[in-house]
């Protein structure tokens, strides 16, 4: 660019303007998928598009030379921000709520089955925990019937240690949830199970084993599991 006076009345020396306007890069995006995700920028569930791009050098705004591919990226339909594809690993708020609800329900059934008696106090405590997690219409009778059906389906006797089938169910419910819970959230689920077990008296060996399995599935270390189970039986 030749030297001269700019639009603002200031003298512009040669070479100090225009280079960035002459040369640059441009990305052409292609949509390869869409869905709903938890947007970190918006702080809630939003629609997204999954994009891949091809970059090109531009001269005076005209693409002239390929520069390679970029992406994939996830573009929020609301805020327009781009995120790496691993943002989709985080569950949506709706999905997270369902995972938490199912986890509490599974833990309650496991502890009741391990307890063996399905005492009314235990059923009341379990039903309260399950309702708080999102199953608003859960009743004590429904839980008792589910525990009986579980025992009949597996051939399991009430009060026996946590068998392979029940252990698998606990891991299936808790393993996907644990990475998305803060330590306090993981401990809260374990403590809910402990309160159900303690509602009708001290832990039985089977209840303690079931709760230990819960702690392991929630990635709580063995020492912390012992500490929490001890704390749960200490009157506040």
C-alpha positions as a Python dict, from the first residue, in 0.01 Angstrom:
ca = {
    (1, 'X'): (0, 0, 0),
    (2, 'X'): (131, 347, -89),
    (3, 'X'): (179, 605, 188),
    (4, 'X'): (-95, 865, 227),
    (5, 'X'): (-362, 1005, 450),
    (6, 'X'): (-609, 767, 608),
    (7, 'X'): (-977, 825, 657),
    (8, 'X'): (-921, 945, 1013),
    (9, 'X'): (-685, 1217, 898),
    (10, 'X'): (-371, 1040, 1015),
    (11, 'X'): (-79, 971, 786),
    (12, 'X'): (-32, 602, 710),
    (13, 'X'): (310, 467, 618),
    (14, 'X'): (354, 208, 350),
    (15, 'X'): (315, -153, 469),
    (16, 'X'): (139, -70, 797),
    (17, 'X'): (-214, -142, 669),
    (18, 'X'): (-384, -394, 458),
    (19, 'X'): (-166, -703, 488),
    (20, 'X'): (-415, -876, 712),
    (21, 'X'): (-693, -768, 479),
    (22, 'X'): (-515, -909, 177),
    (23, 'X'): (-403, -1246, 317),
    (24, 'X'): (-587, -1466, 564),
    (25, 'X'): (-757, -1799, 622),
    (26, 'X'): (-1115, -1908, 600),
    (27, 'X'): (-1285, -2225, 725),
    (28, 'X'): (-1576, -2384, 540),
    (29, 'X'): (-1781, -2589, 786),
    (30, 'X'): (-1987, -2898, 703),
    (31, 'X'): (-2253, -3038, 936),
    (32, 'X'): (-2208, -3409, 1004),
    (33, 'X'): (-2450, -3455, 1295),
    (34, 'X'): (-2673, -3284, 1549),
    (35, 'X'): (-2847, -3345, 1877),
    (36, 'X'): (-2881, -3210, 2229),
    (37, 'X'): (-2595, -3154, 2472),
    (38, 'X'): (-2504, -2971, 2791),
    (39, 'X'): (-2348, -2642, 2676),
    (40, 'X'): (-2074, -2522, 2916),
    (41, 'X'): (-2119, -2166, 2792),
    (42, 'X'): (-2495, -2150, 2834),
    (43, 'X'): (-2495, -2369, 3145),
    (44, 'X'): (-2785, -2584, 3030),
    (45, 'X'): (-2917, -2825, 2768),
    (46, 'X'): (-2902, -2689, 2413),
    (47, 'X'): (-2917, -2815, 2056),
    (48, 'X'): (-2587, -2857, 1876),
    (49, 'X'): (-2437, -2926, 1536),
    (50, 'X'): (-2128, -3140, 1494),
    (51, 'X'): (-1904, -2979, 1231),
    (52, 'X'): (-1594, -3063, 1030),
    (53, 'X'): (-1409, -2794, 841),
    (54, 'X'): (-1169, -2732, 555),
    (55, 'X'): (-933, -2439, 589),
    (56, 'X'): (-807, -2236, 294),
    (57, 'X'): (-569, -1945, 247),
    (58, 'X'): (-748, -1640, 114),
    (59, 'X'): (-629, -1346, -91),
    (60, 'X'): (-855, -1042, -86),
    (61, 'X'): (-1118, -1267, 70),
    (62, 'X'): (-1107, -1521, -211),
    (63, 'X'): (-1005, -1883, -121),
    (64, 'X'): (-695, -1971, -320),
    (65, 'X'): (-515, -2264, -154),
    (66, 'X'): (-618, -2557, 71),
    (67, 'X'): (-465, -2551, 417),
    (68, 'X'): (-599, -2879, 555),
    (69, 'X'): (-891, -3000, 762),
    (70, 'X'): (-996, -2891, 1109),
    (71, 'X'): (-1238, -3019, 1368),
    (72, 'X'): (-1456, -3192, 1440),
    (73, 'X'): (-1611, -2933, 1667),
    (74, 'X'): (-1945, -2899, 1841),
    (75, 'X'): (-2129, -2573, 1779),
    (76, 'X'): (-2400, -2462, 2021),
    (77, 'X'): (-2714, -2352, 1838),
    (78, 'X'): (-2785, -2092, 2108),
    (79, 'X'): (-2455, -1918, 2185),
    (80, 'X'): (-2262, -2021, 1871),
    (81, 'X'): (-1952, -2123, 2067),
    (82, 'X'): (-1736, -2409, 1942),
    (83, 'X'): (-1624, -2691, 2171),
    (84, 'X'): (-1415, -3004, 2130),
    (85, 'X'): (-1609, -3323, 2059),
    (86, 'X'): (-1549, -3461, 2409),
    (87, 'X'): (-1804, -3210, 2542),
    (88, 'X'): (-2064, -3465, 2427),
    (89, 'X'): (-1937, -3707, 2693),
    (90, 'X'): (-2110, -3493, 2956),
    (91, 'X'): (-2474, -3601, 2997),
    (92, 'X'): (-2751, -3352, 2943),
    (93, 'X'): (-2935, -3228, 3250),
    (94, 'X'): (-3229, -3450, 3161),
    (95, 'X'): (-3009, -3756, 3115),
    (96, 'X'): (-2813, -3685, 3434),
    (97, 'X'): (-3135, -3660, 3637),
    (98, 'X'): (-3251, -3995, 3499),
    (99, 'X'): (-2916, -4159, 3576),
    (100, 'X'): (-2924, -4027, 3934),
    (101, 'X'): (-3283, -4139, 3985),
    (102, 'X'): (-3208, -4489, 3858),
    (103, 'X'): (-2892, -4511, 4071),
    (104, 'X'): (-3074, -4425, 4395),
    (105, 'X'): (-3352, -4671, 4309),
    (106, 'X'): (-3105, -4953, 4240),
    (107, 'X'): (-2911, -4887, 4561),
    (108, 'X'): (-3233, -4887, 4764),
    (109, 'X'): (-3341, -5222, 4619),
    (110, 'X'): (-2996, -5374, 4673),
    (111, 'X'): (-2985, -5271, 5038),
    (112, 'X'): (-3341, -5386, 5105),
    (113, 'X'): (-3269, -5722, 4944),
    (114, 'X'): (-2951, -5759, 5147),
    (115, 'X'): (-3136, -5670, 5469),
    (116, 'X'): (-3359, -5969, 5437),
    (117, 'X'): (-3659, -5851, 5638),
    (118, 'X'): (-3794, -5552, 5441),
    (119, 'X'): (-3897, -5399, 5773),
    (120, 'X'): (-4146, -5112, 5750),
    (121, 'X'): (-3891, -4859, 5879),
    (122, 'X'): (-3643, -4962, 5611),
    (123, 'X'): (-3910, -4947, 5341),
    (124, 'X'): (-4018, -4600, 5455),
    (125, 'X'): (-3660, -4472, 5450),
    (126, 'X'): (-3597, -4628, 5107),
    (127, 'X'): (-3919, -4493, 4957),
    (128, 'X'): (-3838, -4144, 5085),
    (129, 'X'): (-3494, -4154, 4922),
    (130, 'X'): (-3634, -4281, 4592),
    (131, 'X'): (-3908, -4017, 4585),
    (132, 'X'): (-3652, -3744, 4655),
    (133, 'X'): (-3448, -3869, 4359),
    (134, 'X'): (-3741, -3825, 4121),
    (135, 'X'): (-3974, -4125, 4142),
    (136, 'X'): (-4253, -3918, 4294),
    (137, 'X'): (-4508, -4199, 4311),
    (138, 'X'): (-4283, -4461, 4471),
    (139, 'X'): (-4442, -4638, 4770),
    (140, 'X'): (-4322, -4880, 5035),
    (141, 'X'): (-4545, -5155, 4895),
    (142, 'X'): (-4403, -5109, 4546),
    (143, 'X'): (-4047, -5146, 4675),
    (144, 'X'): (-4137, -5454, 4877),
    (145, 'X'): (-4294, -5612, 4569),
    (146, 'X'): (-3987, -5530, 4357),
    (147, 'X'): (-3752, -5684, 4614),
    (148, 'X'): (-3963, -6000, 4622),
    (149, 'X'): (-3971, -6013, 4243),
    (150, 'X'): (-3596, -5963, 4230),
    (151, 'X'): (-3541, -6251, 4470),
    (152, 'X'): (-3779, -6477, 4277),
    (153, 'X'): (-3618, -6389, 3944),
    (154, 'X'): (-3264, -6457, 4060),
    (155, 'X'): (-3340, -6742, 4301),
    (156, 'X'): (-3172, -6534, 4569),
    (157, 'X'): (-3258, -6569, 4937),
    (158, 'X'): (-3314, -6254, 5144),
    (159, 'X'): (-3021, -6162, 5361),
    (160, 'X'): (-2757, -6335, 5152),
    (161, 'X'): (-2437, -6152, 5056),
    (162, 'X'): (-2445, -5940, 4741),
    (163, 'X'): (-2425, -6196, 4458),
    (164, 'X'): (-2281, -6149, 4108),
    (165, 'X'): (-2615, -6051, 3955),
    (166, 'X'): (-2687, -5776, 4206),
    (167, 'X'): (-2328, -5656, 4191),
    (168, 'X'): (-2354, -5625, 3813),
    (169, 'X'): (-2677, -5426, 3843),
    (170, 'X'): (-2516, -5186, 4088),
    (171, 'X'): (-2216, -5130, 3861),
    (172, 'X'): (-2439, -5083, 3556),
    (173, 'X'): (-2635, -4813, 3739),
    (174, 'X'): (-2344, -4640, 3914),
    (175, 'X'): (-2040, -4672, 3686),
    (176, 'X'): (-2169, -4428, 3417),
    (177, 'X'): (-2283, -4180, 3682),
    (178, 'X'): (-1975, -4167, 3907),
    (179, 'X'): (-1747, -3959, 3676),
    (180, 'X'): (-2007, -3681, 3663),
    (181, 'X'): (-2061, -3655, 4040),
    (182, 'X'): (-1855, -3448, 4279),
    (183, 'X'): (-1712, -3642, 4576),
    (184, 'X'): (-1990, -3509, 4799),
    (185, 'X'): (-2251, -3638, 4554),
    (186, 'X'): (-2101, -3986, 4544),
    (187, 'X'): (-2084, -3996, 4922),
    (188, 'X'): (-2447, -3882, 4948),
    (189, 'X'): (-2567, -4184, 4749),
    (190, 'X'): (-2368, -4421, 4971),
    (191, 'X'): (-2502, -4254, 5286),
    (192, 'X'): (-2860, -4288, 5159),
    (193, 'X'): (-2802, -4661, 5129),
    (194, 'X'): (-2649, -4670, 5477),
    (195, 'X'): (-2952, -4498, 5629),
    (196, 'X'): (-3183, -4754, 5467),
    (197, 'X'): (-2974, -5036, 5614),
    (198, 'X'): (-2967, -4878, 5959),
    (199, 'X'): (-3339, -4797, 5971),
    (200, 'X'): (-3417, -5137, 6127),
    (201, 'X'): (-3098, -5188, 6328),
    (202, 'X'): (-2723, -5232, 6287),
    (203, 'X'): (-2571, -5339, 5956),
    (204, 'X'): (-2593, -5707, 5875),
    (205, 'X'): (-2291, -5862, 5700),
    (206, 'X'): (-2493, -5877, 5376),
    (207, 'X'): (-2592, -5510, 5402),
    (208, 'X'): (-2233, -5406, 5465),
    (209, 'X'): (-2117, -5607, 5166),
    (210, 'X'): (-2383, -5449, 4945),
    (211, 'X'): (-2283, -5101, 5062),
    (212, 'X'): (-1916, -5181, 5002),
    (213, 'X'): (-2008, -5274, 4645),
    (214, 'X'): (-2195, -4944, 4612),
    (215, 'X'): (-1888, -4755, 4733),
    (216, 'X'): (-1660, -4935, 4489),
    (217, 'X'): (-1894, -4863, 4195),
    (218, 'X'): (-1895, -4496, 4296),
    (219, 'X'): (-1510, -4499, 4301),
    (220, 'X'): (-1499, -4423, 4674),
    (221, 'X'): (-1186, -4573, 4828),
    (222, 'X'): (-1225, -4851, 5084),
    (223, 'X'): (-1104, -4637, 5375),
    (224, 'X'): (-1360, -4366, 5295),
    (225, 'X'): (-1636, -4625, 5262),
    (226, 'X'): (-1554, -4751, 5612),
    (227, 'X'): (-1546, -4396, 5747),
    (228, 'X'): (-1881, -4306, 5591),
    (229, 'X'): (-2055, -4623, 5707),
    (230, 'X'): (-1928, -4561, 6059),
    (231, 'X'): (-2038, -4198, 6050),
    (232, 'X'): (-2386, -4295, 5930),
    (233, 'X'): (-2452, -4504, 6242),
    (234, 'X'): (-2332, -4235, 6480),
    (235, 'X'): (-2621, -4018, 6603),
    (236, 'X'): (-2579, -3655, 6497),
}
